[in-house]
Amino acid sequence: MDNVNLSKSKYCKAVQCNKILWLDKYKKESAVDTADEAVLENGTEVGNLAKDIFGEHINIEYEENLYKMIENTQIAMREKPNIITEASFEYNDNFCSVDILKNDIDGLEIYEVKSSTHINDIYLDDISYQVYVLLQLGYNVKKASLVYINNEYVRQGKLELEKLFKIEDVTEIAFMKQNEIASKLEEIDEYMSQKEEPKKDIGEYCFNPYACAYWEYCTRNLPEENVFKIREMRTSKKLDLYYKGKISFEDLIFEDLNSKYLEQIDFELNNKNPKINKKEIEEFLNTLSYPIYFLDFETYQQPIPKYDGIRPYMQIPFQYSLHYIEKEDGELKHKEFLAEAGTDPRRKLAERLIEDIPNNVCILAYNMKFEKMVIKDLAETYSNLKEDLLKIRENIQDLMIPFKNRSYYTKQMQGSYSIKYVLPALFPNNPELDYHKLPVVHNGGEAMTVFANLDKYPKEEQEKIRQGLLEYCKLDTLAMVKIWKKLKETIKKG
């Protein structure tokens, strides 16, 4: 293969869409970074731990010169049986590193490790490509397996790798795909030889199995207001309309679509004034009573549970913010909690939450399903706190309702009731509510990542990050207060 040195990750990109690989080579600057830092860190952590599944092993250290890795692998393979991790091979410019290689006297077993909790089709392409490389080199591949996370495992005491990981034998599938791999490699070779940009329409592969980094580039000639901007519509439905030539909002305005889709199109196309149903908003506000507490949690996930009672990828609350007003026209007050780094935060958080929220007060969250789920998990974990926690949970109401029901809707919300769209729609250009102006943490993803790694920073840096986390979470509940007040002002206007 003269036109590309292929790796297993590049092969999987081509399985999704050949043009991704071509653009990576010729128009890399057009990519928009879609990588999730937390996902990448999880993958590294899981991969490193999985190397211990079979006990003692030889690890092939990464080298920029891939042929050095291949050479080191050959040296390690002279002794049998043994376990080699990151074993590296190349056939006809097709390169792969096998996560875990069981090097037996009578053949090889390969294990591909994923930080996911289920098997995706693309993982089968990944391991099948590795099998192809090894078979072409003349090795006897006895077994090919995928190793992934068992999200039903609950840690109690010492970490049990045999329970944390699931191992699924996919040997038969990998061998059945060998002709497909060979044909795909020829196709990739021919595709990558093109010097002019290949023409390829958008399709399901732009979204699955991964969001494509070239989406904005490949859709640059679509109208600014197009079918893919319609909120909550299934991707398959959007593509159906696109293929029928129903692309712009002008094309779609007379289509037989869900009323919410048509409303979004109408508002944006015709620059309509806000829709405000005062009766429905007033009915919602009448369900609330003083004192009112505005609650927001921040959580993070551990692919590998570090504490007892934790499942892989369980939402672990480490922080909350509480703004509260005790009576009509009362003073706005604030309480907060942020756990110490490197500790199980749940019990202290639960105890403080019970201290900070009095019995039978009205509690508001934005998208309350999340807060209710967090509290339910805490109640199931700590039986002596269960009654108090469930009382808090029962009193939570959802500030999202007027926007989800479109009792209050503006074109700036772009069909969404997410607070990320509602807040700037209600308070445009308000610096007090601008998350971008925060000094350290700007969104929930950043909060999750920095707290998960907080104990790895120097003490001085930790204090800056902690302050940034507090400011971020405090702004979340302040934003809720502002939205609630906006609703109140709306029904007072004549």
C-alpha positions as MATLAB code, in Angstrom:
seq = 'MDNVNLSKSKYCKAVQCNKILWLDKYKKESAVDTADEAVLENGTEVGNLAKDIFGEHINIEYEENLYKMIENTQIAMREKPNIITEASFEYNDNFCSVDILKNDIDGLEIYEVKSSTHINDIYLDDISYQVYVLLQLGYNVKKASLVYINNEYVRQGKLELEKLFKIEDVTEIAFMKQNEIASKLEEIDEYMSQKEEPKKDIGEYCFNPYACAYWEYCTRNLPEENVFKIREMRTSKKLDLYYKGKISFEDLIFEDLNSKYLEQIDFELNNKNPKINKKEIEEFLNTLSYPIYFLDFETYQQPIPKYDGIRPYMQIPFQYSLHYIEKEDGELKHKEFLAEAGTDPRRKLAERLIEDIPNNVCILAYNMKFEKMVIKDLAETYSNLKEDLLKIRENIQDLMIPFKNRSYYTKQMQGSYSIKYVLPALFPNNPELDYHKLPVVHNGGEAMTVFANLDKYPKEEQEKIRQGLLEYCKLDTLAMVKIWKKLKETIKKG';
ca = [
       0.000    0.000    0.000;
       1.927    2.992   -1.326;
      -0.443    5.828   -0.487;
      -1.096    5.371    3.193;
       0.497    3.727    6.205;
      -2.557    2.270    7.849;
      -3.099    1.667   11.558;
      -6.107    0.028   13.193;
      -7.524    3.444   14.140;
      -7.097    4.730   10.582;
      -8.697    1.580    9.220;
     -11.712    2.132   11.491;
     -11.985    5.728   10.283;
     -12.152    4.443    6.724;
     -14.818    1.898    7.699;
     -16.902    4.818    8.920;
     -16.150    6.929    5.836;
     -13.210    6.788    3.435;
     -13.283   10.544    3.071;
     -12.367   11.052    6.743;
      -9.034    9.395    5.996;
      -8.558   11.436    2.801;
      -9.327   14.716    4.598;
      -6.981   13.741    7.432;
      -4.207   13.501    4.871;
      -4.961   16.489    2.648;
      -7.164   18.922    4.634;
      -6.416   18.312    8.296;
      -6.806   22.018    9.059;
     -10.529   21.743    8.248;
     -11.210   19.396   11.156;
     -13.068   20.511   14.278;
     -11.792   18.708   17.339;
     -14.522   16.320   18.520;
     -12.335   14.438   20.999;
     -13.667   14.164   24.536;
     -10.735   14.556   26.932;
     -12.481   12.526   29.645;
     -13.160    9.669   27.209;
      -9.526    9.621   26.107;
      -8.315    9.570   29.710;
     -10.755    6.775   30.534;
      -9.471    4.760   27.590;
      -5.876    5.107   28.756;
      -6.743    4.206   32.355;
      -8.783    1.150   31.356;
      -6.170    0.010   28.846;
      -3.372    0.201   31.391;
      -5.326   -1.749   34.002;
      -6.456   -4.417   31.543;
      -2.818   -5.306   30.915;
      -2.871   -7.001   34.322;
      -5.754   -9.347   33.454;
      -3.429  -12.233   32.639;
      -0.790  -11.376   35.239;
       2.876  -10.867   34.444;
       3.501   -9.451   30.991;
       6.063   -7.798   28.730;
       5.041   -4.332   27.565;
       6.297   -2.976   24.250;
       6.977    0.680   24.948;
       5.806    3.246   22.408;
       8.448    4.466   19.937;
       8.035    7.098   17.244;
       9.851    4.661   15.003;
       7.181    1.971   14.672;
       9.667   -0.502   13.266;
      11.537   -0.366   16.571;
       8.328   -1.506   18.290;
       7.966   -4.302   15.757;
      11.564   -5.355   16.379;
      11.042   -5.343   20.150;
       7.919   -7.436   19.701;
       9.851  -10.069   17.737;
      12.439  -10.264   20.500;
       9.694  -10.747   23.110;
       7.986  -13.440   21.024;
      11.044  -15.670   21.020;
      10.023  -16.858   24.476;
       6.816  -18.902   24.685;
       4.420  -18.957   26.372;
       4.187  -15.347   27.556;
       1.903  -12.337   27.570;
       2.890   -9.276   25.525;
       1.041   -5.962   25.664;
       1.155   -3.472   22.791;
       2.684   -6.182   20.592;
       3.305   -4.503   17.222;
       3.172   -5.923   13.701;
       3.233   -4.717   10.114;
       2.192   -6.308    6.838;
       2.351   -4.447    3.528;
       2.268   -1.046    5.303;
      -0.656   -2.137    7.494;
       0.384   -1.614   11.105;
      -1.272   -2.670   14.349;
      -0.486   -2.864   18.045;
      -2.347   -5.632   19.846;
      -3.498   -4.535   23.300;
      -2.902   -7.968   24.851;
      -1.244  -10.863   23.028;
      -1.210  -14.323   24.544;
       1.799  -15.945   22.900;
       1.298  -19.703   23.266;
       3.367  -22.574   21.892;
       0.682  -23.531   19.375;
      -0.576  -20.071   18.358;
      -1.740  -16.629   19.379;
      -4.705  -15.190   21.238;
      -5.407  -11.483   20.811;
      -7.436   -9.268   23.123;
      -8.624   -5.789   22.168;
      -9.496   -3.619   25.185;
     -12.290   -1.044   25.104;
     -13.395    1.343   27.842;
     -17.008    0.953   26.707;
     -19.669   -1.060   28.549;
     -20.925   -2.784   25.392;
     -19.671   -3.995   22.034;
     -20.033   -1.708   19.019;
     -19.773   -2.982   15.457;
     -16.696   -0.833   14.877;
     -14.863   -2.802   17.580;
     -15.372   -5.925   15.493;
     -13.801   -4.148   12.508;
     -10.911   -3.097   14.739;
     -10.043   -6.583   15.973;
     -10.732   -8.185   12.577;
      -8.139   -5.878   11.017;
      -5.601   -7.022   13.615;
      -6.398  -10.660   12.861;
      -5.887   -9.910    9.158;
      -2.405   -8.465    9.728;
      -1.344  -11.445   11.856;
      -2.763  -14.032    9.459;
      -1.014  -12.408    6.504;
       2.245  -12.635    8.438;
       1.692  -16.357    8.785;
       0.741  -16.536   12.448;
      -1.784  -19.017   13.758;
      -4.459  -16.916   15.438;
      -6.376  -19.256   17.736;
      -8.629  -16.736   19.363;
      -9.742  -13.111   19.097;
     -11.613  -11.486   21.965;
     -12.944   -8.102   22.995;
     -12.386   -6.936   26.557;
     -14.802   -4.316   27.890;
     -16.265   -2.922   31.108;
     -18.948   -4.708   33.119;
     -21.097   -1.816   34.327;
     -23.001   -4.086   36.730;
     -19.892   -4.705   38.808;
     -19.958   -2.974   42.200;
     -16.662   -2.649   43.987;
     -16.499   -4.020   47.514;
     -12.990   -4.169   48.882;
     -10.137   -5.124   46.567;
     -10.672   -4.487   42.848;
     -11.583   -7.752   41.099;
     -10.400   -7.599   37.497;
     -12.191  -10.803   36.551;
     -15.497   -9.151   37.534;
     -14.711   -5.630   36.317;
     -13.981   -6.818   32.786;
     -16.057   -8.877   30.404;
     -14.249  -10.915   27.760;
     -16.191  -11.915   24.650;
     -14.847  -14.378   22.105;
     -15.395  -12.929   18.608;
     -13.030  -15.279   16.748;
     -15.697  -16.580   14.369;
     -16.823  -13.070   13.407;
     -13.219  -11.903   12.912;
     -12.461  -14.800   10.558;
     -15.702  -14.282    8.629;
     -14.675  -10.661    8.005;
     -11.273  -11.457    6.464;
     -12.365  -11.190    2.815;
     -14.154   -7.961    3.691;
     -10.936   -6.596    5.224;
      -8.895   -7.475    2.137;
     -11.429   -5.792   -0.171;
     -11.625   -2.734    2.079;
      -7.843   -2.317    2.061;
      -7.830   -2.319   -1.742;
     -10.659    0.217   -1.720;
      -8.780    2.464    0.728;
      -5.621    2.257   -1.372;
      -7.485    3.351   -4.496;
      -9.416    6.070   -2.655;
      -6.326    7.578   -1.074;
      -4.533    7.745   -4.430;
      -6.908   10.523   -5.543;
      -5.260   13.935   -5.569;
      -8.497   15.815   -6.216;
     -10.967   15.873   -3.339;
     -13.397   12.963   -3.799;
     -17.093   13.772   -3.975;
     -19.127   12.120   -1.248;
     -22.545   13.094    0.038;
     -23.329   13.282    3.715;
     -25.032   10.318    5.347;
     -25.526    8.287    8.520;
     -21.751    7.738    8.633;
     -21.301   11.421    9.478;
     -22.724   10.644   12.921;
     -22.048    6.957   13.569;
     -20.192    5.346   15.136;
     -18.497    8.675   15.978;
     -19.247   12.330   15.321;
     -17.151   13.329   12.317;
     -14.604   16.108   12.764;
     -15.292   17.273    9.182;
     -19.039   17.781    9.510;
     -18.807   21.564    9.301;
     -16.446   21.328    6.333;
     -18.608   18.867    4.394;
     -21.805   20.883    5.044;
     -20.272   24.321    4.433;
     -22.400   24.888    1.329;
     -25.726   24.109    2.976;
     -28.014   27.041    3.843;
     -27.308   28.416    7.299;
     -30.801   27.415    8.413;
     -31.069   23.808    7.293;
     -32.746   20.546    8.242;
     -29.807   19.460   10.412;
     -30.424   22.444   12.704;
     -33.863   21.170   13.728;
     -33.716   20.240   17.385;
     -34.758   16.798   18.670;
     -35.566   15.385   15.213;
     -34.081   11.928   14.603;
     -30.986   11.918   12.411;
     -32.588    9.344   10.101;
     -35.560   11.673    9.570;
     -33.257   14.602    8.817;
     -31.385   12.539    6.262;
     -34.637   11.387    4.630;
     -35.689   14.992    4.175;
     -32.227   15.965    2.940;
     -32.214   13.243    0.272;
     -35.664   14.429   -0.869;
     -34.224   17.908   -1.402;
     -36.018   19.328    1.641;
     -32.955   21.061    3.054;
     -33.533   24.726    3.850;
     -36.123   26.028    6.287;
     -37.951   27.450    3.257;
     -38.165   23.908    1.864;
     -39.518   22.569    5.140;
     -42.099   25.134    6.234;
     -44.988   23.385    4.460;
     -43.911   19.810    5.215;
     -46.040   17.540    7.382;
     -43.803   17.699   10.449;
     -44.195   17.684   14.212;
     -45.639   21.028   15.370;
     -42.532   21.777   17.467;
     -40.292   21.392   14.437;
     -42.524   23.666   12.396;
     -42.607   26.200   15.217;
     -38.806   26.353   15.329;
     -38.693   26.776   11.546;
     -41.402   29.460   11.593;
     -39.774   31.473   14.393;
     -36.305   31.480   12.855;
     -37.427   31.913    9.274;
     -39.807   34.760    9.997;
     -37.921   36.354   12.893;
     -40.994   36.056   15.084;
     -41.429   37.733   18.451;
     -41.282   35.618   21.629;
     -44.225   33.346   22.391;
     -45.289   33.778   26.023;
     -48.271   31.937   27.485;
     -48.795   33.829   30.727;
     -51.579   31.538   31.926;
     -49.414   28.414   31.683;
     -46.417   30.178   33.231;
     -48.561   31.433   36.103;
     -49.954   27.931   36.670;
     -46.394   26.618   36.899;
     -45.270   29.366   39.292;
     -48.296   28.734   41.508;
     -46.998   25.221   42.164;
     -43.967   26.778   43.897;
     -43.843   28.153   47.421;
     -41.387   29.866   49.743;
     -38.781   29.140   50.831;
     -37.389   28.205   47.396;
     -34.050   26.412   47.069;
     -32.259   26.227   43.706;
     -30.126   23.085   43.509;
     -27.446   21.953   41.063;
     -25.052   18.997   41.350;
     -21.743   18.410   39.620;
     -20.740   14.775   39.152;
     -17.920   12.787   37.664;
     -17.477    9.175   36.580;
     -14.895    6.495   37.248;
     -14.523    3.790   34.603;
     -12.580    1.871   37.254;
     -14.330    2.221   40.633;
     -11.948    3.488   43.311;
     -14.364    3.294   46.239;
     -16.703    0.698   47.694;
     -20.258    0.810   46.401;
     -19.278    2.397   43.085;
     -20.187    0.958   39.675;
     -18.192    1.778   36.530;
     -19.364    5.078   35.029;
     -21.739    5.743   37.921;
     -22.490    9.450   38.378;
     -20.594   10.400   41.554;
     -21.654   13.754   43.015;
     -18.745   15.822   44.320;
     -20.223   19.305   44.478;
     -23.457   21.225   44.773;
     -24.610   24.817   44.802;
     -27.710   26.097   46.616;
     -29.173   29.541   46.129;
     -32.252   30.135   48.251;
     -34.863   32.765   49.057;
     -36.872   32.326   52.238;
     -39.788   34.679   51.549;
     -41.323   37.011   48.985;
     -38.822   39.810   48.241;
     -36.402   38.098   50.615;
     -32.629   38.246   50.402;
     -30.911   35.839   47.987;
     -28.576   33.590   49.986;
     -26.118   30.896   48.986;
     -24.623   27.660   50.314;
     -22.231   25.276   48.624;
     -20.244   22.084   49.024;
     -17.102   20.858   47.274;
     -15.453   17.589   48.244;
     -11.773   17.120   48.989;
      -9.651   15.689   46.184;
      -8.830   11.984   46.217;
     -11.651   11.003   48.583;
     -15.048    9.356   48.215;
     -17.220   12.498   48.250;
     -20.654   10.940   48.598;
     -21.328   10.592   52.320;
     -20.082   14.055   53.314;
     -22.021   15.572   50.425;
     -25.195   13.734   51.436;
     -24.859   14.768   55.084;
     -24.229   18.405   54.169;
     -27.150   18.406   51.748;
     -29.473   17.257   54.538;
     -28.065   20.000   56.813;
     -28.385   22.700   54.149;
     -31.933   21.975   52.950;
     -34.675   22.278   55.612;
     -37.602   19.870   55.699;
     -40.488   20.402   53.284;
     -39.086   23.337   51.316;
     -39.657   23.833   47.613;
     -36.577   22.821   45.601;
     -36.009   23.783   41.981;
     -33.616   22.069   39.574;
     -33.211   22.482   35.841;
     -33.913   19.079   34.288;
     -34.715   17.525   37.646;
     -34.276   13.924   36.449;
     -30.553   14.275   36.988;
     -30.743   15.665   40.535;
     -33.372   13.065   41.468;
     -31.188   10.256   40.123;
     -28.185   11.468   42.127;
     -30.201   11.695   45.353;
     -31.810    8.283   44.768;
     -28.348    6.686   44.411;
     -27.214    8.366   47.636;
     -30.326    7.180   49.472;
     -29.773    3.605   48.314;
     -26.145    3.759   49.448;
     -26.628    5.228   52.935;
     -29.597    3.612   54.670;
     -29.397    5.833   57.751;
     -29.718    8.918   55.508;
     -32.324    7.435   53.183;
     -35.449    8.957   54.745;
     -34.084   12.504   54.782;
     -32.661   12.231   51.273;
     -35.897   10.894   49.812;
     -37.836   13.758   51.420;
     -35.534   16.198   49.596;
     -36.027   14.238   46.385;
     -39.835   14.337   46.690;
     -39.787   18.140   46.944;
     -37.817   18.777   43.756;
     -39.633   20.500   40.903;
     -38.395   21.261   37.411;
     -37.695   24.820   36.251;
     -37.343   23.426   32.732;
     -41.105   22.768   32.355;
     -42.218   26.166   30.951;
     -39.523   25.928   28.278;
     -39.975   22.243   27.502;
     -43.718   22.866   27.068;
     -42.978   25.995   25.037;
     -45.004   28.186   27.365;
     -42.075   30.547   26.858;
     -40.284   30.313   23.534;
     -38.068   32.570   21.420;
     -36.289   32.049   18.140;
     -32.927   32.301   19.954;
     -33.723   29.033   21.753;
     -33.412   27.300   18.361;
     -35.869   24.572   19.257;
     -34.082   23.680   22.496;
     -35.142   23.874   26.138;
     -31.613   23.233   27.396;
     -30.418   25.899   29.809;
     -27.446   26.441   27.472;
     -29.918   27.919   24.964;
     -32.593   29.296   27.291;
     -30.238   31.395   29.411;
     -28.620   33.439   26.593;
     -32.010   33.727   24.885;
     -33.511   35.356   27.976;
     -30.418   37.377   28.929;
     -28.466   38.217   25.776;
     -25.038   39.790   26.281;
     -25.295   39.686   30.069;
     -21.690   39.455   31.351;
     -22.849   38.269   34.784;
     -24.266   35.106   33.169;
     -21.497   34.517   30.631;
     -19.829   31.152   31.299;
     -17.033   32.044   28.886;
     -15.878   34.771   31.275;
     -15.278   32.312   34.106;
     -11.559   32.018   34.889;
     -11.070   28.224   35.175;
     -14.119   25.996   34.581;
     -16.629   26.858   31.864;
     -18.877   23.813   31.506;
     -19.854   20.530   33.129;
     -17.401   18.492   31.077;
     -14.490   20.590   32.308;
     -15.754   20.376   35.894;
     -15.917   16.588   35.664;
     -12.424   16.289   34.194;
     -10.601   18.669   36.542;
     -12.146   17.245   39.703;
     -11.392   13.666   38.658;
      -7.718   14.660   38.373;
      -7.584   17.278   41.129;
      -5.300   15.319   43.448;
      -2.684   15.117   40.658;
      -2.131   18.903   40.661;
       0.263   20.784   42.984;
      -1.428   22.229   46.086;
      -1.293   25.806   44.832;
      -2.895   24.820   41.526;
      -5.523   22.771   43.352;
      -6.726   25.879   45.200;
      -7.181   27.784   41.919;
      -9.114   24.905   40.421;
     -11.289   24.525   43.512;
     -12.166   28.206   43.352;
     -12.971   27.803   39.663;
     -15.268   24.853   40.406;
     -17.091   26.853   43.082;
     -17.586   29.830   40.768;
     -18.864   27.614   37.965;
     -21.404   25.695   40.063;
     -22.547   28.887   41.784;
     -23.281   30.415   38.392;
     -25.443   27.395   37.513;
     -27.859   28.067   40.369;
     -27.658   31.850   39.967;
     -28.747   31.317   36.358;
     -31.757   29.360   37.635;
     -32.667   32.187   40.011;
     -32.483   34.680   37.127;
     -34.705   32.475   34.930;
     -37.255   32.063   37.731;
     -37.352   35.836   38.297;
     -37.759   36.383   34.564;
     -40.822   34.134   34.573;
     -42.253   36.064   37.529;
     -41.687   39.409   35.780;
     -43.327   38.079   32.633;
     -46.696   37.375   34.243;
     -46.677   40.769   36.011;
     -46.463   42.683   32.749;
     -49.781   43.904   31.439;
];
